[in-house]
Amino acid sequence: MGLSNKDKKIIAKMKQSAKKSKLNSKHCCCLVQKSSKILTTAVNTSRSKVGANNYACCHAEHNALHQLKNFYRCKVKKRNKFRKITLYVIRINSEGTLTNSAPCASCAQLIRKVGIKKIVYSNAMGGVTKVKTQCYTTSHISAGFILCSHGRPGTINHSLRLKYFI
């Protein structure tokens, strides 16, 4: 799938938003309706609390989906609206150029569960990749999903984040 002018404009806006992240690895995610209306924009953060669990970081994808969590809890009929939403995620380096921000396995699973059908992400070559969610595969497990219990590093637990939303 090629990038449209609308995609390019959205990515330009996201580059500006990514600069707001206080982390060295500056990620930005936004959820966009088919009409190109940006529903929400989020960046990665250094700490996250989901339910009673503390995480070392929160991915931009997770933050953006969290902002729309009320939609997750709506009737099954309304979940079909997510099929018309595209998830964009980019990462910029210190020079402001795009670098790899493909969703990790946990984020990809969450994206599938909520019913988003398209993902657009920056790749390692400084370009942008656009895929259907059903075609996206990854085995990457982010170190940021290490669950911290009582201040000590614990085990990797992706299911707690999913259970909170779905």
N, C-alpha and C positions, 0 to 999 in steps of 0.2 A: 504494500500500500504506500502510495506517495503522500507527501505532505502538501496540504493546501495552503493558500495564503492565510486562512483563518488559523490553521495550526501554527504557522510561523509567528503570527501576532500573539497568540496565547503564550508561546514559548518565550517570546521577548518580554512579556509581562512577568512571566515566572522567573526569569533571570533576575529581575529587579527584586522580586519577593524573596528569592533564595538568599540574597545578601543580608536579609534580616536574621538568618540563623546565626546563633552564637557559636556553633561548632565549626571545626576546621573543614569538615566535609559538609558542604552546604547543599542540602536537598530541598526541593520545593515540589509540592504535589497540588494539583487542582482537579476538581471534578467539574466537567463541562457538559452542559446539555447539548443536544443535537443542533440547536439553534445558535450555538457558540456562546451562550450565556454561561459565565463562570459562576458556579454555585458556591464553591468554597475554595479557599487557598490555605495551605498549611506548610510549615517547615519542620525539619527534624529538630528534636529537643534533647537535652542531656538527661533529663529524668522524666519518668512517667509513672503514674499510679493508675492501675486498672483494677477496680474492685479493691480488695485488700492486698494486692500484689504490687511490689515495686520493681521497676525495670531500669536497667542501666541507661536505656535511651528509648525514644519513641520515634519510629520512622515517620516520615512525612505522609506516606500513604495512610498509615494508621491514624494520624492526627486528622487528616482530611475526612476520612470515613467516620471518625469519632464525632466530628462536628455535625454530621448528618445522622447520628445514631437514632434520632426519633423516627426517621424514615424506616429504619430497620425493624422497628417494633410495630409498624403499621400492618394492616391486613395484607394477606398474601397477594391479593389482586393488585395492590399498589406497588408491590415489589417489581412489577413489570416495568415501572418507570425507570428502573436502573438500567434496563437494556438500552435506553436512549442516552445514557451517560457514558462519556469517555473519561478515563483516568489518565492524566498526564503527570509524569514525574521526571524531574531533571536534577542534575547535580552540576555545580560549577566549581572550578578550582580557584585558586587565589588570583589568577589573571582574568577570571570571569568567562572562561571558555567551558563548553560542555564536556563532561566526562561521564563515565559509566554510572547509571542509576537504575539498572534493571531491578525490578522488585525481587526481594528474597522469597524463599519458598513459603514462609509464613504469610507475608503480605499477598503473594499470589493466591494462596488458599483463601484468604479473607476476601480478596477481590472477586474470586469465583463465587464464594458463598453468598455475597450480596447481590450478585447477578449483573455486574458490570461486564459489558461485552467487548470493549476495546481498551487497549493500553497503549499509550505513547510514552516512550522513555528515551533518554539520551544514552548513547552507546559509547564504548571505549575509544572509538575513532573520532569522537567529537561531532558525530551526526546524531540523527534521531531515527528511532525504529518505531514503526506503528504495526501492531499485531492484534488479532482477535484473541480474546482471553483464552478461548478453548485451544488455541494453537501455541500458547506461551507455556514453556516448560523451563524449570530451573531446579537445580539441586543445592543452590547457594543458601547456607544458613548463616544469618547475620550474628555476629558476636553480641550485638545489642539486645538480643532476645534472651540473654542469660538472666534467669529469674534470681532475684536477690531476696532471700528470706532472712529476716532478723539481721540485716546488715552483712550477711555472708553470701558469697556467690553460691548459687545452687545449681540446679539442673536446667537444661534448656526446656522450656515448656511453652509451646505455641498454642496449645489447645485452650489455655486460660483466656487468652485474648479473644479467640474466636467465640468461646462460650459467652463472654461478656456482651457481644454484639448480636449474636444470632438467637 
